[in-house]
């Protein structure tokens, strides 16, 4: 059996990701040298400020923007008391720079620094965040996160380019961010009743304008800790052009909606309505609380007549056109919860894991194909993420596959999903739930590519 790119036509499929809102120009740094973590206060609701963490006194952190082929050189400076790293979510290869403590580096302690240097060989939408086992939910939940854009050599033309960070905060009556970063018992597209939806650090919705008929490139990232979001599009005809940093043949999402797990990224292109009185809306689907607007784009300015259809980005030629699975390494992970739902609420294959310490779950030779089976025996979804590699989601009932690459996959309650990839990046790679409280509660392990 093999996976061949020519075997199936691209079709709309629901995928996990999320949206935020356009970043201000003063937040964009072309080549920042330093990301300094510190404790700051921000105004989210009412007149009171809320204590949070930030990079360079921004919530979320500054947008880092580069061009394909650039040498990234970013120094993390820890101005907090908690240990830190920077994980470059979605970037393939370069294990020493993956930023996972204690797996690929030691944590950066208070008043220390660490420089991350890597060649940006692939374009795409990525994010940066801490990855310190046991500390990640609090670090990221209090604000340590940001986007990275690596521009392709010939960007698709557009009239408006929006980079969006969507987040979900729980702020109590004392204007404090909830300090409950433990095991998550309820995860859905609405989030907890008290959750506040933010778009680039501000309470949703983001209000923007674009010319009637103008073309919009929307770069969406779900950087919440635990909320799986279903995003809906109205007033326009969106086309997905990239998923989790990897270009795909442009397609329309089914029913105009996308399910997005924490850490997922989507890039879409669409044209604004030609009627100047109309608008385009991106909303969070809420089965219990009703839909909530995330972005509202009003028509403003001189109309634009588009004479070219929306094009696809060039596909990544370094990813294989075919994955031959006949002699692949096959590894199943049975994911289950402990009855007490304590600090180690999860088990993998019936055992409590040591996180990123101890022996690897499996070893594989570089260049070998791998099939991972995620068997979810829990009554809630998980979002399993493979570091350093791009994976294909296999079909449940035949030998087909979804026609796009992912960093991870949502596994519904009491269901099983399989992914396939080529283990072509040597090193120690994390394998975990992108719902960060679950990761810290035991849904974390690692594998070795020799």
C-alpha positions as CSV (number, residue, x, y, z in Angstrom):
1,X,0.0,0.0,0.0
2,X,1.2,3.5,-0.7
3,X,0.1,7.1,-0.6
4,X,0.3,8.8,-3.9
5,X,-0.5,12.4,-4.5
6,X,-2.1,11.6,-7.8
7,X,-4.5,9.0,-6.5
8,X,-7.3,11.2,-5.1
9,X,-8.7,14.6,-6.0
10,X,-8.6,17.2,-3.3
11,X,-11.9,17.6,-1.5
12,X,-13.2,19.8,1.2
13,X,-12.6,18.4,4.7
14,X,-12.9,19.7,8.2
15,X,-9.6,20.4,9.8
16,X,-8.4,21.7,13.2
17,X,-7.2,25.3,13.4
18,X,-8.2,28.7,14.5
19,X,-8.5,32.4,13.8
20,X,-7.5,35.6,15.4
21,X,-7.1,39.2,14.0
22,X,-4.8,41.5,12.1
23,X,-1.7,42.6,13.9
24,X,-0.8,46.3,14.2
25,X,2.1,47.6,12.2
26,X,4.0,48.6,15.4
27,X,3.9,45.0,16.5
28,X,5.6,43.7,13.4
29,X,9.4,43.3,13.6
30,X,11.2,42.2,10.5
31,X,14.2,40.6,12.2
32,X,14.0,41.0,16.0
33,X,17.1,40.0,17.9
34,X,15.5,39.6,21.3
35,X,12.3,38.2,22.7
36,X,12.2,39.1,26.4
37,X,9.6,37.5,28.6
38,X,8.3,39.6,31.5
39,X,5.3,40.1,33.7
40,X,3.0,42.9,32.5
41,X,-0.6,44.1,32.8
42,X,-3.1,44.4,30.0
43,X,-6.6,45.7,29.8
44,X,-9.0,43.1,28.4
45,X,-12.3,44.1,29.8
46,X,-13.6,47.0,31.9
47,X,-11.2,49.6,33.2
48,X,-9.1,47.2,35.3
49,X,-5.9,45.7,34.1
50,X,-5.0,42.0,34.3
51,X,-1.6,40.6,35.2
52,X,-0.2,38.5,32.4
53,X,3.1,37.4,30.8
54,X,4.4,38.9,27.6
55,X,7.2,38.9,25.1
56,X,8.6,42.5,24.5
57,X,5.6,43.8,26.5
58,X,3.1,42.7,23.8
59,X,0.2,40.3,24.2
60,X,0.4,38.2,22.1
61,X,4.1,38.6,21.3
62,X,5.5,40.4,18.3
63,X,4.9,39.0,14.8
64,X,8.2,37.7,13.5
65,X,8.4,38.0,9.7
66,X,11.1,36.6,7.5
67,X,11.6,35.5,3.9
68,X,12.3,31.9,2.8
69,X,16.0,31.2,3.1
70,X,16.7,33.8,5.8
71,X,18.8,32.9,8.8
72,X,16.7,33.3,11.9
73,X,18.6,34.5,15.0
74,X,16.4,35.1,18.0
75,X,17.6,35.4,21.6
76,X,15.2,34.4,24.4
77,X,15.7,36.4,27.6
78,X,13.9,35.1,30.6
79,X,12.7,38.0,32.9
80,X,10.4,35.6,34.7
81,X,10.9,33.3,37.7
82,X,9.5,30.3,35.8
83,X,11.7,28.2,33.4
84,X,11.3,28.9,29.7
85,X,12.1,27.8,26.1
86,X,10.9,28.7,22.7
87,X,9.3,26.0,20.6
88,X,8.9,26.9,16.9
89,X,5.6,25.2,16.3
90,X,5.3,23.7,12.8
91,X,8.9,24.0,11.7
92,X,10.4,20.8,10.4
93,X,13.8,19.4,11.3
94,X,16.7,21.0,13.2
95,X,16.1,19.0,16.4
96,X,18.6,21.1,18.5
97,X,16.4,24.2,17.9
98,X,13.0,22.6,18.6
99,X,12.9,24.1,22.1
100,X,11.4,21.3,24.1
101,X,12.7,21.0,27.7
102,X,14.1,18.6,28.9
103,X,14.1,16.7,25.6
104,X,16.1,18.9,23.2
105,X,17.6,21.5,25.6
106,X,17.7,22.5,29.2
107,X,15.1,25.1,30.3
108,X,16.2,28.7,30.3
109,X,16.1,29.8,34.0
110,X,15.4,33.2,35.5
111,X,17.7,35.9,34.2
112,X,19.3,33.6,31.7
113,X,19.1,33.6,27.9
114,X,19.3,31.2,25.0
115,X,19.8,31.9,21.2
116,X,17.9,30.1,18.6
117,X,19.5,30.0,15.2
118,X,18.1,28.1,12.2
119,X,17.7,28.4,8.4
120,X,14.2,29.1,7.4
121,X,14.0,26.6,4.5
122,X,10.2,26.5,4.2
123,X,7.7,29.3,3.8
124,X,4.5,29.3,5.9
125,X,2.7,30.4,9.0
126,X,4.2,29.2,12.2
127,X,4.0,30.1,15.9
128,X,6.4,30.3,18.8
129,X,5.6,29.4,22.4
130,X,7.3,27.9,25.5
131,X,7.6,24.1,25.8
132,X,8.7,23.2,29.3
133,X,7.1,20.0,30.5
134,X,4.8,20.7,33.5
135,X,5.0,24.5,33.0
136,X,3.8,25.0,29.5
137,X,0.0,25.5,30.2
138,X,0.6,28.3,32.6
139,X,3.4,30.0,30.5
140,X,1.3,30.0,27.4
141,X,-2.0,30.5,29.1
142,X,-0.7,33.8,30.7
143,X,0.3,35.1,27.3
144,X,3.6,33.8,26.0
145,X,2.9,33.1,22.4
146,X,3.3,34.7,18.9
147,X,3.2,34.2,15.2
148,X,6.0,33.7,12.6
149,X,5.5,34.3,8.9
150,X,8.0,33.1,6.5
151,X,7.1,34.6,3.1
152,X,7.4,32.7,-0.1
153,X,9.6,34.2,-2.8
154,X,6.5,35.2,-4.9
155,X,3.6,36.0,-2.5
156,X,0.1,35.7,-3.9
157,X,-1.2,39.2,-4.7
158,X,-3.9,40.6,-2.3
159,X,-5.4,43.8,-1.2
160,X,-5.4,43.0,2.5
161,X,-3.1,40.6,4.4
162,X,-4.3,39.8,7.9
163,X,-2.3,37.8,10.5
164,X,-4.6,36.5,13.2
165,X,-4.1,35.1,16.7
166,X,-7.2,33.7,18.4
167,X,-7.1,33.0,22.1
168,X,-9.5,32.2,24.9
169,X,-9.0,33.6,28.4
170,X,-10.7,33.0,31.7
171,X,-10.6,36.2,33.8
172,X,-12.2,36.1,37.2
173,X,-14.1,38.9,39.1
174,X,-10.9,40.2,40.5
175,X,-9.5,40.7,37.0
176,X,-7.1,37.8,37.3
177,X,-6.3,35.2,34.8
178,X,-7.6,31.9,36.2
179,X,-4.7,29.9,37.7
180,X,-6.4,26.6,37.0
181,X,-4.0,25.1,34.4
182,X,-4.8,21.5,35.4
183,X,-6.5,18.6,33.6
184,X,-9.3,19.7,31.2
185,X,-12.6,18.0,31.6
186,X,-14.7,19.9,29.0
187,X,-13.4,21.0,25.7
188,X,-15.6,22.3,22.9
189,X,-16.0,25.1,20.4
190,X,-17.8,27.3,22.8
191,X,-15.2,26.9,25.6
192,X,-16.1,27.4,29.3
193,X,-19.1,29.8,29.9
194,X,-16.7,32.4,31.4
195,X,-14.2,32.3,28.6
196,X,-13.3,35.5,26.8
197,X,-12.5,35.3,23.1
198,X,-9.6,37.5,22.1
199,X,-8.3,38.5,18.7
200,X,-4.7,39.6,18.7
201,X,-5.0,40.3,22.4
202,X,-8.2,42.3,22.2
203,X,-11.8,41.2,22.9
204,X,-13.5,40.0,19.7
205,X,-14.5,41.0,17.2
206,X,-11.8,42.7,15.1
207,X,-13.4,45.3,12.8
208,X,-11.5,46.0,9.6
209,X,-12.3,47.3,6.1
210,X,-11.4,46.3,2.6
211,X,-12.3,47.5,-0.9
212,X,-15.5,46.0,-2.4
213,X,-14.3,43.1,-4.5
214,X,-10.8,43.3,-2.9
215,X,-8.8,40.1,-2.3
216,X,-8.0,39.1,1.3
217,X,-5.3,36.7,2.5
218,X,-6.2,35.5,6.0
219,X,-3.6,33.8,8.1
220,X,-5.3,32.2,11.1
221,X,-3.8,30.6,14.2
222,X,-5.5,29.1,17.3
223,X,-3.1,29.8,20.1
224,X,-5.5,28.9,23.0
225,X,-4.4,26.3,25.5
226,X,-7.3,23.9,25.2
227,X,-10.2,25.1,23.1
228,X,-11.1,23.3,19.8
229,X,-12.8,26.0,17.7
230,X,-15.1,25.7,14.8
231,X,-14.8,28.8,12.6
232,X,-17.5,29.8,10.1
233,X,-17.2,32.1,7.1
234,X,-20.2,34.2,5.7
235,X,-20.4,36.8,3.1
236,X,-17.5,35.5,1.0
237,X,-16.3,32.3,-0.7
238,X,-13.1,31.3,1.1
239,X,-10.4,29.0,-0.3
240,X,-7.9,27.2,1.9
241,X,-4.4,27.6,0.5
242,X,-2.2,26.2,3.3
243,X,-2.7,24.1,6.4
244,X,-0.2,23.9,9.3
245,X,2.5,25.7,7.3
246,X,2.2,23.5,4.3
247,X,0.6,24.7,1.0
248,X,-2.2,22.7,-0.5
249,X,-4.2,22.8,-3.7
250,X,-6.8,25.5,-3.0
251,X,-10.2,24.1,-1.9
252,X,-13.4,25.4,-0.4
253,X,-14.0,24.2,3.2
254,X,-17.1,22.0,3.7
255,X,-20.2,24.0,4.7
256,X,-18.0,27.1,4.9
257,X,-16.5,26.1,8.3
258,X,-13.2,24.8,9.7
259,X,-12.6,23.0,13.0
260,X,-9.3,24.2,14.5
261,X,-7.4,22.5,17.3
262,X,-5.0,24.5,19.6
263,X,-1.8,25.2,17.6
264,X,-3.4,24.7,14.2
265,X,-2.9,27.3,11.4
266,X,-4.9,27.9,8.3
267,X,-4.3,30.3,5.4
268,X,-7.2,31.3,3.3
269,X,-7.9,33.6,0.3
270,X,-11.2,35.2,-0.6
271,X,-12.7,38.1,-2.4
272,X,-14.8,40.7,-0.6
273,X,-18.4,41.3,-1.7
274,X,-18.8,43.6,-4.6
275,X,-21.9,45.3,-3.0
276,X,-20.4,48.2,-0.9
277,X,-23.2,47.8,1.7
278,X,-22.2,44.1,2.4
279,X,-19.6,42.7,4.7
280,X,-17.6,39.5,5.2
281,X,-17.7,37.8,8.6
282,X,-15.6,35.2,10.4
283,X,-17.3,33.8,13.4
284,X,-16.8,31.2,16.2
285,X,-19.5,28.5,16.0
286,X,-21.2,28.2,19.4
287,X,-23.8,25.4,19.7
288,X,-24.7,26.5,23.2
289,X,-23.9,30.2,23.3
290,X,-24.6,31.1,19.7
291,X,-22.1,32.2,17.1
292,X,-19.7,34.9,18.1
293,X,-18.1,37.3,15.5
294,X,-14.3,37.1,15.3
295,X,-13.6,39.4,12.4
296,X,-16.0,41.7,10.6
297,X,-14.7,43.1,7.3
298,X,-16.7,46.1,6.0
299,X,-16.6,47.2,2.4
300,X,-14.9,50.6,2.1
301,X,-13.0,52.4,-0.7
302,X,-13.0,52.1,-4.5
303,X,-14.3,48.9,-5.9
304,X,-11.8,46.4,-7.3
305,X,-12.7,44.1,-10.2
306,X,-10.8,40.7,-9.9
307,X,-10.1,39.1,-13.2
308,X,-8.0,36.2,-12.0
309,X,-9.3,33.2,-10.0
310,X,-7.7,32.5,-6.6
311,X,-4.5,30.5,-7.2
312,X,-2.8,27.8,-5.2
313,X,0.6,28.3,-3.6
314,X,3.4,26.1,-5.0
315,X,3.4,22.7,-3.2
316,X,6.4,21.8,-1.0
317,X,8.6,19.7,-3.3
318,X,10.7,18.5,-0.3
319,X,7.7,16.5,0.9
320,X,7.3,13.1,-0.7
321,X,4.8,12.6,-3.5
322,X,4.4,9.0,-2.3
323,X,4.7,7.3,1.1
324,X,5.3,3.6,0.7
325,X,3.7,2.0,3.7
326,X,4.3,-1.7,3.0
327,X,7.4,-1.9,5.2
328,X,6.6,1.0,7.5
329,X,7.1,1.2,11.2
330,X,3.6,0.8,12.8
331,X,3.1,2.1,16.3
332,X,-0.3,2.3,18.1
333,X,-0.9,4.6,21.1
334,X,-3.9,3.8,23.3
335,X,-4.9,7.0,25.0
336,X,-6.9,6.6,28.2
337,X,-7.7,8.5,31.4
338,X,-7.1,7.5,35.0
339,X,-10.1,7.3,37.2
340,X,-8.9,9.8,39.7
341,X,-8.2,12.5,37.1
342,X,-5.3,13.6,39.1
343,X,-2.0,15.2,38.1
344,X,-1.3,12.2,35.8
345,X,-4.8,12.0,34.4
346,X,-3.7,10.2,31.2
347,X,-2.0,7.0,30.2
348,X,-0.4,5.9,26.9
349,X,-0.7,2.1,26.2
350,X,-1.8,1.5,29.8
351,X,1.2,3.3,31.5
352,X,1.8,6.6,33.0
353,X,4.5,8.3,30.9
354,X,7.5,10.2,32.0
355,X,6.8,13.0,29.6
356,X,10.0,13.9,27.8
357,X,12.2,12.0,30.2
358,X,13.0,8.3,30.2
359,X,13.2,6.0,27.2
360,X,11.6,6.8,23.8
361,X,8.2,5.3,22.9
362,X,9.9,3.9,19.7
363,X,13.0,4.3,17.5
364,X,13.2,4.4,13.8
365,X,15.9,4.8,11.2
366,X,16.1,8.1,9.3
367,X,14.1,7.9,6.1
368,X,11.8,5.2,7.2
369,X,8.0,5.5,6.8
370,X,6.0,5.5,10.0
371,X,2.2,4.8,10.7
372,X,0.9,6.1,14.0
373,X,-2.4,4.9,15.3
374,X,-4.1,7.1,17.9
375,X,-6.7,5.1,19.8
376,X,-8.7,7.5,21.9
377,X,-10.5,5.7,24.7
378,X,-11.5,8.9,26.5
379,X,-14.9,10.6,26.4
380,X,-13.3,13.8,25.1
381,X,-11.3,14.8,22.0
382,X,-7.5,15.0,21.8
383,X,-5.3,16.8,19.3
384,X,-2.2,14.7,18.8
385,X,0.9,16.5,17.5
386,X,4.1,15.1,15.9
387,X,7.1,17.4,16.3
388,X,9.5,18.1,13.5
389,X,7.6,16.4,10.7
390,X,4.5,16.8,8.5
391,X,2.0,13.9,8.5
392,X,-0.9,12.7,6.3
393,X,-4.2,11.7,7.9
394,X,-5.2,8.2,6.6
395,X,-8.8,7.4,5.8
396,X,-10.7,5.3,8.3
397,X,-12.3,2.8,6.0
398,X,-10.0,2.5,3.0
399,X,-6.4,2.9,1.9
400,X,-6.8,6.6,1.0
401,X,-5.5,9.7,2.7
402,X,-6.4,13.4,3.1
403,X,-4.8,15.5,0.4
404,X,-2.9,17.9,2.7
405,X,-0.1,17.8,5.2
406,X,-0.7,18.4,8.9
407,X,1.3,18.8,12.2
408,X,-1.3,16.8,14.0
409,X,-4.8,15.4,14.1
410,X,-8.0,15.7,16.2
411,X,-9.1,12.3,17.5
412,X,-12.8,12.4,18.5
413,X,-13.9,10.7,21.7
414,X,-13.8,6.9,21.5
415,X,-12.4,7.0,18.0
416,X,-9.2,6.0,16.3
417,X,-7.2,7.9,13.7
418,X,-4.0,7.0,11.8
419,X,-1.3,9.2,10.3
420,X,1.6,8.5,8.1
421,X,4.9,10.3,7.6
422,X,8.6,9.8,6.6
423,X,10.9,10.1,9.6
424,X,13.5,12.1,7.8
425,X,14.7,14.4,10.6
426,X,17.2,12.8,13.0
427,X,16.8,13.6,16.7
428,X,14.5,13.3,19.7
429,X,11.0,14.4,18.8
430,X,8.1,15.1,21.1
431,X,4.7,13.4,20.5
432,X,1.9,14.9,22.5
433,X,-1.6,16.4,22.8
434,X,-1.7,20.0,21.7
435,X,-4.4,20.6,24.3
436,X,-1.7,21.7,26.7
437,X,-3.3,20.8,30.0
438,X,-3.6,17.2,28.7
439,X,0.0,17.2,27.7
440,X,1.1,18.2,31.2
441,X,-1.3,15.5,32.6
442,X,0.4,12.6,30.9
443,X,-0.4,12.8,27.1
444,X,3.2,13.3,26.2
445,X,6.0,11.0,25.0
446,X,8.8,11.1,22.4
447,X,10.4,9.1,19.7
448,X,13.9,8.8,18.3
449,X,15.0,9.1,14.7
450,X,18.4,7.7,14.3
